[in-house]
Amino acid sequence: MDKSILTDYLDSLKDYGIPGCECVVYHKHKRVFSHIAGYDEHSEWRASPGTNIYWLYSATKLITCTAVMQLVEKGCIGLDDPVSEYLPEYRDMKVKSDLGIRKAENAITIKHLLTMQSGLNYDLEAPSIIKAIENTNGTADTRQIIEALANEPLEFEPGTHFLYSLSHDVLGAVIEAVSGMKLGKYFEQYIFKPLSMKNTGFNLTPELEAKMAKQFDYRPDTWSSVEIPKKNRYVLTKNYESGGAGLYSTADDYILFLDAMCNGGTSADGYRLLSEQTIDLMREDQLKGDSKKDFDLFGRIGYSYGLGVRTLIEKEKSRVRSPLGEFGWDGAAGAYALIDTQNNLAIFYVQHVLNCGYVYEVIHPKIRDLTYEMMGF
């Protein structure tokens, strides 16, 4: 295996304004590649490879949707159940129309939340959210904010379009309602602890923040990045556990989750996260018509969207090297997760650079294809 195929590319990213990055690859429960790259003046990137802490942002969504599917397997949740069975405040939703605000005809279902077809948007400053935060003096928890969100009108009738949104944050509240546990506690008991993910969670203590990689904002005009505070804007209060974007983790932790997912849902030491059948269901294409057209605007060429994951459905035009059914997602600061159940292969790439369109358009596809070239697949 010629690892320079991938290491040389990762090292070259400094020329494109990426201050630092990490990449780790697992094959059949074995670490076959890991590399950390960064500018010399940012020596902390290299100080502790695999254990630097990053905000996962939307790579959190893979964890949340996995938790939902665990509860589906247990018979606690049905994919076609109305969300209002678990969160009553979502029973009588309003929807925007050409004539103003009217009552929604369709009920939001669990599947609508998983597939981003709920009609919700990603407005973190919606009046109801701001009011909930103000009324609790900045202490509103997950259930309180998600309950308030139900007062906002939907962008469209549930099930008719795809719109990236707070849907998976709502799923976090559903998990809490069904399990009787805080979202973070559920994750800890059923995902993190069994997989030995010791540095992943919602509660970023000062000690953990000290281990967090510096965060940057991208400047595409000059191929550079500017350091910014380590704040995660999706963490709305200290008590709000965002199922869509609130987790922090490390490369060594997150790859353990991906490794279990690509090996039939079972970890190296035998913990069953999900069944193979459930994982296959997650990566089934769920979009048709207008919803698929909406998703195509994301620019994930060759992919569609399943139950909370992108899923590869076409190879010819995109010339993707991974097999059909490869799936995963990414994050606002550039994290990238790939799960390949055919080859039992998992890739996790992480950087800490916000507003970097280049990472989705170029870096992620390049890392994917170079990894397959390196592995000889």
C-alpha positions as CSV (number, residue, x, y, z in Angstrom):
1,M,0.0,0.0,0.0
2,D,1.5,3.3,-1.1
3,K,0.3,5.7,1.6
4,S,2.0,8.7,0.0
5,I,-0.9,8.8,-2.5
6,L,-3.0,10.2,0.3
7,T,-0.4,11.8,2.6
8,D,1.1,14.0,-0.2
9,Y,-2.4,15.3,-1.0
10,L,-3.2,16.1,2.7
11,D,0.2,17.9,3.1
12,S,-0.6,19.9,0.0
13,L,-3.7,21.4,1.4
14,K,-1.8,24.1,3.2
15,D,-1.3,25.7,-0.2
16,Y,-5.0,26.1,-0.5
17,G,-5.4,27.8,2.9
18,I,-6.3,24.8,5.1
19,P,-4.3,25.4,8.3
20,G,-4.4,21.8,9.5
21,C,-6.3,18.5,9.0
22,E,-6.4,14.9,10.0
23,C,-7.5,11.8,8.1
24,V,-7.9,8.2,9.3
25,V,-8.9,5.1,7.4
26,Y,-10.1,1.8,8.8
27,H,-10.5,-1.5,6.8
28,K,-12.2,-4.5,8.4
29,H,-11.7,-3.1,12.0
30,K,-8.0,-2.3,11.3
31,R,-6.4,1.1,11.1
32,V,-4.7,1.2,7.8
33,F,-3.9,4.9,7.5
34,S,-3.7,8.0,9.7
35,H,-2.1,11.3,9.0
36,I,-2.1,14.8,10.5
37,A,-1.0,17.8,8.5
38,G,-0.6,21.5,9.1
39,Y,1.5,24.6,9.0
40,D,4.7,24.5,11.1
41,E,3.6,27.5,13.1
42,H,0.4,25.6,14.2
43,S,2.4,22.9,15.9
44,E,-0.6,21.9,18.1
45,W,-2.1,20.2,15.1
46,R,0.7,17.7,15.2
47,A,1.1,17.5,19.0
48,S,-1.5,14.8,19.6
49,P,-2.6,13.1,16.4
50,G,-6.0,11.5,16.7
51,T,-6.9,13.2,20.0
52,N,-7.3,16.8,18.9
53,I,-10.9,17.8,19.6
54,Y,-13.1,19.3,16.9
55,W,-16.6,20.5,16.5
56,L,-18.3,17.8,14.4
57,Y,-21.1,20.2,13.3
58,S,-23.4,18.2,10.9
59,A,-21.3,15.0,11.2
60,T,-23.4,14.9,14.5
61,K,-26.4,14.0,12.3
62,L,-25.0,10.5,11.6
63,I,-24.9,9.8,15.3
64,T,-28.5,11.1,15.9
65,C,-30.0,9.2,13.0
66,T,-28.2,6.0,14.1
67,A,-29.8,6.5,17.6
68,V,-33.2,7.0,16.0
69,M,-32.8,3.8,14.0
70,Q,-31.8,1.9,17.2
71,L,-35.2,2.9,18.6
72,V,-36.9,1.9,15.3
73,E,-35.3,-1.6,15.7
74,K,-36.5,-1.8,19.2
75,G,-40.1,-1.0,18.1
76,C,-40.2,2.2,20.1
77,I,-40.5,4.4,17.0
78,G,-42.1,3.9,13.6
79,L,-40.8,5.6,10.5
80,D,-44.2,6.6,9.4
81,D,-45.4,7.7,12.8
82,P,-46.5,11.4,13.1
83,V,-43.9,13.3,15.1
84,S,-46.8,14.6,17.3
85,E,-47.1,11.1,18.8
86,Y,-43.9,11.9,20.7
87,L,-43.9,15.7,20.6
88,P,-47.6,16.8,20.8
89,E,-46.7,20.4,20.0
90,Y,-46.2,19.3,16.4
91,R,-49.8,18.2,15.9
92,D,-51.2,21.3,14.3
93,M,-48.5,22.9,12.1
94,K,-48.8,25.9,10.0
95,V,-47.3,26.3,6.5
96,K,-46.3,29.2,4.3
97,S,-48.3,29.7,1.1
98,D,-48.8,32.3,-1.7
99,L,-51.8,33.5,0.3
100,G,-50.1,33.7,3.6
101,I,-49.9,31.3,6.5
102,R,-52.4,28.3,6.5
103,K,-52.9,25.1,8.3
104,A,-50.6,22.2,7.0
105,E,-52.5,19.4,5.4
106,N,-49.8,16.8,5.9
107,A,-48.5,15.6,9.3
108,I,-44.7,15.6,9.8
109,T,-43.5,12.0,10.2
110,I,-40.3,10.6,11.6
111,K,-39.3,9.7,8.1
112,H,-39.8,13.3,7.0
113,L,-37.4,14.4,9.7
114,L,-34.8,11.8,8.8
115,T,-35.0,12.7,5.1
116,M,-35.1,16.5,5.5
117,Q,-38.6,16.7,4.0
118,S,-40.3,18.1,7.1
119,G,-40.8,21.6,5.9
120,L,-38.6,23.0,8.7
121,N,-35.8,25.4,7.9
122,Y,-32.4,26.2,9.5
123,D,-33.2,29.6,10.9
124,L,-31.4,29.7,14.3
125,E,-32.8,33.2,14.9
126,A,-36.5,32.3,14.4
127,P,-38.7,34.4,16.7
128,S,-39.9,31.4,18.7
129,I,-36.3,30.2,19.4
130,I,-35.1,33.7,20.5
131,K,-38.2,34.0,22.7
132,A,-37.5,30.6,24.4
133,I,-33.9,31.5,25.1
134,E,-34.9,34.9,26.5
135,N,-37.7,33.5,28.6
136,T,-35.3,31.1,30.3
137,N,-32.4,33.5,30.7
138,G,-30.3,31.6,28.2
139,T,-30.9,28.2,29.9
140,A,-33.4,26.6,27.5
141,D,-32.8,22.9,27.0
142,T,-33.4,20.7,23.9
143,R,-37.0,20.0,24.6
144,Q,-37.9,23.6,25.4
145,I,-36.3,25.0,22.2
146,I,-37.8,22.2,20.0
147,E,-41.2,22.8,21.6
148,A,-40.9,26.5,20.8
149,L,-39.8,25.7,17.2
150,A,-43.2,24.1,16.5
151,N,-44.7,27.7,16.5
152,E,-42.9,28.6,13.4
153,P,-44.6,28.0,10.0
154,L,-43.2,25.4,7.7
155,E,-41.7,26.3,4.3
156,F,-43.7,23.7,2.5
157,E,-46.1,20.7,3.0
158,P,-44.2,17.9,4.7
159,G,-43.0,15.3,2.2
160,T,-43.1,17.5,-0.9
161,H,-39.6,19.0,-0.9
162,F,-36.1,18.6,0.5
163,L,-34.7,21.4,2.6
164,Y,-31.6,21.1,4.9
165,S,-33.0,22.1,8.3
166,L,-33.3,21.7,12.0
167,S,-35.1,18.3,11.4
168,H,-32.4,16.3,13.1
169,D,-32.5,18.6,16.1
170,V,-36.2,17.7,16.4
171,L,-35.2,14.1,16.2
172,G,-32.9,14.7,19.2
173,A,-36.0,15.8,21.1
174,V,-37.9,12.7,19.9
175,I,-35.1,10.5,21.2
176,E,-35.4,12.2,24.6
177,A,-39.2,11.8,24.7
178,V,-39.0,8.1,23.7
179,S,-36.0,7.1,25.8
180,G,-36.7,9.2,28.9
181,M,-33.1,10.3,28.8
182,K,-31.2,13.4,27.8
183,L,-29.8,13.1,24.3
184,G,-26.2,13.1,25.5
185,K,-27.0,10.4,28.1
186,Y,-28.6,8.3,25.4
187,F,-25.6,8.6,23.1
188,E,-23.3,7.8,26.0
189,Q,-25.1,4.7,27.0
190,Y,-25.9,3.2,23.6
191,I,-23.2,4.6,21.3
192,F,-20.2,6.2,22.9
193,K,-19.4,4.0,25.8
194,P,-19.9,0.7,24.0
195,L,-17.7,1.9,21.2
196,S,-15.0,3.3,23.5
197,M,-15.6,6.8,22.2
198,K,-14.1,8.5,25.3
199,N,-13.8,12.1,23.9
200,T,-17.1,12.7,22.2
201,G,-20.1,14.6,23.6
202,F,-22.0,17.8,24.1
203,N,-20.5,19.1,27.3
204,L,-17.3,20.9,26.3
205,T,-15.5,21.5,29.5
206,P,-12.6,24.0,29.8
207,E,-10.2,21.0,30.0
208,L,-11.6,19.6,26.7
209,E,-11.7,23.0,25.1
210,A,-8.0,23.3,25.8
211,K,-7.5,20.3,23.6
212,M,-9.6,21.7,20.8
213,A,-7.9,22.6,17.6
214,K,-8.0,26.2,16.6
215,Q,-11.0,27.2,14.5
216,F,-10.8,29.2,11.3
217,D,-12.9,31.0,8.7
218,Y,-12.0,30.6,5.1
219,R,-11.1,33.3,2.7
220,P,-11.4,31.8,-0.9
221,D,-10.2,35.0,-2.7
222,T,-6.8,34.6,-1.1
223,W,-6.7,30.9,-0.4
224,S,-6.3,31.6,3.3
225,S,-7.9,31.1,6.6
226,V,-8.4,33.5,9.6
227,E,-8.5,32.3,13.1
228,I,-11.8,32.8,14.9
229,P,-13.2,31.8,18.4
230,K,-13.9,28.1,19.0
231,K,-17.6,28.8,19.3
232,N,-20.3,26.6,17.8
233,R,-23.2,28.7,16.7
234,Y,-25.5,25.7,16.7
235,V,-25.1,25.3,20.5
236,L,-27.9,27.7,21.3
237,T,-27.6,27.5,25.1
238,K,-25.4,25.6,27.6
239,N,-28.3,23.1,28.0
240,Y,-29.2,22.7,24.4
241,E,-27.9,19.4,22.9
242,S,-28.2,19.8,19.2
243,G,-28.8,16.5,17.4
244,G,-28.0,18.3,14.2
245,A,-24.6,19.9,14.9
246,G,-23.7,20.0,18.6
247,L,-21.2,17.2,19.2
248,Y,-17.4,17.5,19.5
249,S,-15.2,14.5,18.9
250,T,-11.7,13.4,17.9
251,A,-10.5,11.5,14.8
252,D,-9.7,8.5,16.9
253,D,-13.2,8.5,18.4
254,Y,-15.3,9.1,15.4
255,I,-13.7,6.6,13.2
256,L,-14.7,3.9,15.7
257,F,-18.4,4.7,15.0
258,L,-17.8,4.7,11.3
259,D,-15.9,1.4,11.6
260,A,-18.8,-0.3,13.3
261,M,-21.2,1.0,10.7
262,C,-19.2,-0.3,7.7
263,N,-18.8,-3.8,9.3
264,G,-22.5,-4.7,9.4
265,G,-23.2,-2.5,12.4
266,T,-20.8,-4.4,14.7
267,S,-17.7,-3.0,16.4
268,A,-14.4,-4.8,16.6
269,D,-15.2,-6.2,20.0
270,G,-18.6,-7.4,19.1
271,Y,-21.0,-4.5,20.1
272,R,-23.9,-4.4,17.8
273,L,-24.8,-0.8,17.0
274,L,-27.4,-1.6,14.3
275,S,-28.3,-4.6,12.2
276,E,-27.2,-4.9,8.6
277,Q,-30.8,-4.6,7.5
278,T,-31.2,-1.3,9.2
279,I,-28.0,0.1,7.8
280,D,-29.2,-1.0,4.3
281,L,-32.4,0.8,4.9
282,M,-30.6,4.0,6.0
283,R,-28.7,4.1,2.7
284,E,-31.7,3.6,0.5
285,D,-32.5,6.5,-1.7
286,Q,-35.5,8.3,-0.3
287,L,-35.9,11.3,-2.7
288,K,-38.1,11.7,-5.7
289,G,-39.3,14.5,-7.9
290,D,-38.9,18.0,-6.5
291,S,-37.1,16.6,-3.4
292,K,-34.4,15.1,-5.5
293,K,-34.1,18.3,-7.5
294,D,-33.7,20.2,-4.3
295,F,-31.0,17.9,-3.0
296,D,-29.1,18.2,-6.3
297,L,-28.5,21.9,-5.5
298,F,-26.2,20.7,-2.8
299,G,-23.7,19.7,-5.5
300,R,-23.1,16.1,-4.1
301,I,-22.6,14.7,-7.6
302,G,-23.7,11.1,-8.0
303,Y,-25.5,11.1,-4.6
304,S,-29.0,11.3,-3.3
305,Y,-30.3,11.3,0.4
306,G,-31.4,8.4,2.5
307,L,-32.4,8.3,6.2
308,G,-30.1,11.1,7.3
309,V,-27.2,10.2,5.0
310,R,-26.0,11.0,1.5
311,T,-26.0,7.8,-0.5
312,L,-24.2,7.0,-3.8
313,I,-26.8,6.1,-6.5
314,E,-24.9,6.9,-9.7
315,K,-21.3,6.4,-10.8
316,E,-21.0,7.1,-14.6
317,K,-21.4,10.9,-14.7
318,S,-19.6,11.4,-11.4
319,R,-16.9,8.8,-11.9
320,V,-16.9,8.2,-8.2
321,R,-14.5,5.4,-7.2
322,S,-16.5,4.2,-4.3
323,P,-19.2,1.5,-4.8
324,L,-22.9,2.2,-5.1
325,G,-24.5,2.5,-1.7
326,E,-21.5,4.2,-0.1
327,F,-22.9,6.6,2.4
328,G,-22.1,9.2,5.1
329,W,-22.2,13.0,5.6
330,D,-20.1,16.0,6.4
331,G,-19.9,19.1,8.7
332,A,-19.8,22.9,8.5
333,A,-16.1,23.0,9.4
334,G,-15.1,20.4,6.8
335,A,-15.5,17.1,8.6
336,Y,-16.2,14.2,6.2
337,A,-17.4,10.7,6.9
338,L,-17.5,7.8,4.4
339,I,-19.0,4.4,5.1
340,D,-18.5,1.5,2.6
341,T,-20.2,-1.7,3.7
342,Q,-19.1,-3.6,0.5
343,N,-15.4,-3.2,1.3
344,N,-15.8,-2.7,5.1
345,L,-14.1,0.6,4.7
346,A,-14.4,3.8,6.7
347,I,-12.8,7.2,6.1
348,F,-12.9,10.2,8.5
349,Y,-11.3,13.5,7.5
350,V,-11.5,16.5,9.7
351,Q,-10.5,20.1,9.6
352,H,-11.7,23.1,11.6
353,V,-12.4,25.7,8.8
354,L,-15.8,27.2,8.4
355,N,-17.3,28.6,5.2
356,C,-14.9,26.6,3.0
357,G,-16.9,25.6,-0.1
358,Y,-13.6,24.2,-1.5
359,V,-13.6,21.3,1.0
360,Y,-17.0,19.9,-0.3
361,E,-16.4,20.6,-4.0
362,V,-12.8,19.4,-4.2
363,I,-11.2,18.0,-1.0
364,H,-13.8,15.5,0.1
365,P,-14.2,13.9,-3.4
366,K,-10.4,13.8,-3.8
367,I,-9.8,12.2,-0.4
368,R,-12.4,9.6,-1.2
369,D,-11.0,8.7,-4.6
370,L,-7.3,8.7,-3.5
371,T,-8.2,6.4,-0.6
372,Y,-9.7,3.9,-3.0
373,E,-6.6,4.2,-5.2
374,M,-4.4,3.7,-2.2
375,M,-6.3,0.6,-1.1
376,G,-6.4,-0.8,-4.6
377,F,-10.2,-1.1,-4.7
